[in-house]
Structure formats: C-alpha cells, structure tokens
Amino acid sequence: MPKDHLNTVFKGALILSISSLVAKILSAVYRIPLQNMVGNTGFYVYQQIYPLYGIGMTFALNGFPNFISKLVAEQPDETSKSLIARRAFHILSGLSLVVFFGLQLGATWIAAHMGDVNLAPIISAVAWMFVFMPWLATGRGYYQGKFLMGPTAVSQLIEQVVRVAIIIMAAYFSVRLGWDNYRMGTWAMSSAPLAAICSSLIFIVFGLRYLLAPAPAPTHPLPSYRKLTKRFVIEGGTLCLVAAVVILLQLVDSFTVMRGLVHQGQLPEVAKALKGVYDRGQPLVQLGLVVATAFSATLLPALTDALAKRQPIEFKRQTQAMVHVSLALSMAATVGLVALMPQINRLLFGSLEGTTALRIYIISILFAALITTYTSVLQSLNEYTAMIIGIIAGLATKVLANYIFVVHYGINGASAVTVLSLAVMFAVMWLGSPEDLQQVLLESGYLIKLLALSAVMGIVVILSCHQITALVGPILANTRGMAGIITVIGVLIGVLVFVAGAVYARLFTIREWLVLPYGKRIIKAVAKGKEHHS
C-alpha cells in the first residue's frame, strides 16, 4: 500500500474513531438525565423498546456499512463501485421494508410478548427508522470503501445529537405537561426516524447521483443479486451480529425481565419500576466499554498494517498490546465501579435501589471489552467461525436461562445471566481462536498480576469510602452531593493505586504504556526516579 494512501487510511480511521467515541459517550450519558426526569417506570418504557432502535442503528452504522465498504473496495473502477453500491441499496431496501412492515403489523403482538401492550405505539414509532437504514448504510459503506471516513463521521454525530436533543425535550415536556410514560416514550422513540432523516441528508448528493439516477453500463462483470444477497446474509449478517451483541442481550431482557418479575409475584407497576432500576446498568456498562476499548482501538490500524505487510512478529506484539490494554482498563473500570456502586447509584439516579443487581451487571464490562477486542483481531484474520459459534452460544444461554433466573432471583438473576452469557461468548471465541491469540492472555504472568492489583485497588477504594462515610456521618453521606464527593475521591484513589501498582509490578511494556493516556509522562517519571536513586 503506498505511503500516502496508508496515511489517508490512518487519518480516516482516526476521524471515525473520534466521532464514534463522541457518539458513544452521548449515547450513554443522556440516559442518566432521562431517568432522573421520568423516573424508574418512565425509564423502563424507553428501555423496553431501545434494543429495537439499537439493532437498527447497528445495522445502519457498523454492520452493513462495513460489509458494503468491503464490496466497494473490491471493485476495479468508479462505475463498478457505484453499481455495486446501487445493488446493495436494492437488497437492503427489501430487507428494511420487511422489518418495517413486520414491526408495524406485529407491534401489538411484540408488546404483548414483552408483557405490556401499551408499548405498541412506541414500537410503531421506532419502526420508521428502518425505512432510512438502506440510504444510511449504503452511503456510509460507499464512502468508507473509498477510504473517505468524513461523511460517515459527520452523519454519525448528527444522528446522535438530534436524537438525544429530541429525547431530552420529550422528557422535559412530559414532566412539564404531565404526559403519561407511554406518550413520553412514543415521542422519545420518534427521535430515531427524525434523527435518521437528518443524518441521511449528508448522503443526498451521493443518493441522487448513484442510487436514483439512471444506471450506467457496467464496465466489469458484477455478482448477481442472488450471490450478493447470499453474501449479505452470511458476511454482512455476521458483522451485524458481532456489532449488536450487547443490544441483543438487552432485547432478551425486554421479553423476559418484566414477565418474569410478574410471574415471581410482583404487581405489574412494581415490576415496571424494578425493570427501570435494572436498566440503570446499561449506560454504566456503555461508559465503561468506551473507556475500556477506546485506547486499545488506536492500535487497530497498526494491526492491519502488520498483517498487510506479512509481519507475524509485529502482528503478535500489536495484538498483545491491544488485549493487555483492553483487559487492564476493563478490569480497572469494573472493579472501580463495583467498589463505588452505592455512591454512583445515589449520585446518578438518586437512590440505592438495585445496587446489588448493578454490581453484578457491571462485570459485563470485562467480558464485553474482551469480546470487542478479540472480534477485532479475528475479523482482521478473517476468522469468523469462533465468533459466530460464540455469539450463538452466549445468546442461547441468555434466552434459555434469563426467565428462570428472574423468576427465582429477580433483577439480580437477570444481571447474573447477562454476565454468564458474555462469559460463555468469550470462552468459546478464545478456545476457537488461533493458539498465538490464546497465549496472549497467559503470557508472563500478566493475568495474575492484573487480578492481584485489581483486588488491592478495590479493597483500598472500599475502605477509603467507608472511612469518609464514618467521618461525615450517615445522614450527610446519604446526600447526592456527598455521594459525588466520595465518588470523585474514590476514583482518584483508585487511579493512583492502579497506576502505582502497574509500575511496581511491571504490568505493561513500554509499547502498552504509550497507548494509555499520559503513558509517556509516566514512563519519563519512572525513568527520572530510577536516575535519582542510582
């Protein structure tokens, strides 16, 4: 690959990574004020239908655009690129219309199986988003296939900003005008198609020129619609499945948690509120995953470059750095959030309800981060079998066990099954991956060092919080303001203990330190300290 072209690819990947990071933070953070404004039951109404939106946007943002970009990149000239994009658009249009009419006609049936027929109008509202999915996915995929990431990045940010603004406005007017939770939910979910319309405008010129204008004569043979549809189902479907793992688990929760709580003996209104409490874990896991995967993702271009240049030793080093950084950050985030959960729950959501369930749910960060990292590496190696089997095994675990665990253990059971499902997914992927990739986790006692360091950090943070609570007294400690102060102090103590322990135990190589924020400064500080003592 020419150097100028390689620089273009790296810059594009960086632009897309930054926009994805901003979009993910927005997607996680807005749900905290939403819950505070509409309460547990209002949050339940929104979160019940959110997985349908999440799956649609995963298709439009990650899965199908990545597959279409591969199809476009394979074509030898501009005419073939535009024609393959046109065919992809036609196939996706058929798929999206099937989903759209399925959701519209089956809204009442789906809502009834979720245990709440009042959700039907909200399902109908979100269904309209699928009408715009082909336009978005094809536009994004076409430009990504030409290594132009700007349009995808801009459309992604527009979609999130518009959607979040409409949701917060819906919550505000709901409180101000006294709407019921289902009316609020319908308006909030109407944000999905409205945001899709706004982000689609980025691709209006592309669409008019390449999708709707008369087709030019082909210059090279193109795959038939039949072959292309088969590739969409197998390759595109796999990419969508990988991208939507956590959302698919949430969809299972939508069909089982509320019904399981009612079967347990809870009144429907109590069950709705409890499901809303359980759903508090989702934005926390999402934020934890952003932290855990953002920095390791910066190694992906180098990983791809090493593979393209047939440099197996460099590829292994980059893979090891990526896995080690992702695992360390996800472990630190998980242990820190578990230790600080009472204070975080009080600070963000105004009560201690569901603290145990949230502590269990938070462990999802660890396995979800590992799954994300391993799938990135396996995709670069074109190893799809272990991924598909792992995802199917994890989803099957969730589907088979969730309802039973909820009936017996309430929302604690739902949290436990989510963690178990992700653990099963990762275990299957790890066992099915090449031996070199398996060994990355086990080399040089890294895992033992990390577990010991994380345990020490967690104990120190918990003891520090108990000490502060004892000093200020239980009444003051139970206020939101003091919960915020204790959380900030706990985070600072946790970071200091983890960084100091990582340096002392030589947890990271220099390459891995450089990936981390302020890693270069830490390396310089350690080097100066050694000079001073010598």
TAURJO-V202118 format. One line per field, one symbol per residue. ss: DSSP state (h for helix, s for strand, l for the rest). phi: phi as a letter, one per 20 degrees, with the letter a starting at -180 (. if undefined). burial: + if it has 16 or more other ideal C-beta (glycine too) atoms within 10 Angstrom, else -. A space follows every 10 residues. Layout:
ss = ???
phi = ???
burial = ???
This chain:
ss = llhhhhhhhh hhhhhhhhhh hhhhhhhhhh hhhhhhhhhh hhhhhhhhhh hhhhhhhhhh hhhhhhhhhh hhhhlllhhh hhhhhhhhhh hhhhhhhhhh hhhhhlhhhh hhhlllhhhh hhhhhhhlhh hhhhhhhhhh hhhhhllllh hhhhhhhhhh hhhhhhhhhh hhhhhhhlll hhhhhhhhhh hhhhhhhhhh hhhhhhhhhh hlllllllll llllhhhhhh hhhhhhhhhh hhhlhhhhhh hhhhhhhhhh hhhhlllhhh hhhhhhhhlh hhhhhhhhhh hhhhlhhhhh hhhhhhhhll lhhhhhhhhh hhhhhhhhhh hhhhhhhhhh hhhhhhhhhl llllhhhhhh hhlhhhhhhh hhhhhhhhhh llllhhhhhh hhhhhhhhhh hhhhhhhhhh hhhhhhhhhh hhhhhhhhhh hhllhhhhhl llhhhhhhhh hhhhhhhhhh hhhhhhhhhh hhlhhhhllh hhhhhhhhhh hhhhhhhhhh hhhhlllllh hhhhhlllhh hhhhhhhhhh hhhl
phi = .gffffffff ffffgfffff fffffgfeff fffgffednf fffggfffeg gffgffffff ddgfgfffff ffffeebfff ffffffffff fffffffffg fffffdgfff fffenbfffg ffffffgfff fegfffffff fffffemdeg gffffffggf ffffffffff ffffffdmff fffgffffff ffffffffff ffdffgffed ddfgffffec fdffgfffff fgffffffff fffdgfffff ffgfecfgff ffffpffgff fffffffgff fffffffffg ffdfffffeg gfffffffel dfffgfffff ffffffffff fffffffffe ggfffffedn bdgmgfffff gffgggffff fgffffffff elddffffff ffffffgfff dfgfffgecm ffffffffff ffffgfgfff feegggfffg fdflmgffgf ffffffggff ffffffffff fenffffeef ffgfffffff ffffffffff ffffelfdff gffffffmff ffffffffff ffee
burial = -------+++ -++-+++-++ -++++-++-+ ++-++-++-+ ++++++++++ ++++++++++ ++++++++++ ++--+----+ +++++++++- +++-++--++ --+--++--+ +--+++--++ ++++++++++ ++++++++++ +++++++-+- +++-++++++ ++++-+++-+ +--+----+- ++++++++++ ++++++++++ -++--++--+ +--------- -+-----++- ++--++++++ ++++++++++ ++++++++++ ++---+---- ++++++++++ ++++++++++ +++++++-++ +++++++--- ----+-++++ ++++++++++ ++++++++++ +++++++++- --+++-++++ ++++++++++ ++++++++++ --++-+++-+ +--++-+++- +++-+++-++ ++++++++++ ++++++-+++ -++---+--+ +----+--++ --++--++-+ ++-++--++- ------+--- -++-+++-++ +-++--+++- +++---++-- +++-++--+- -++------- ----
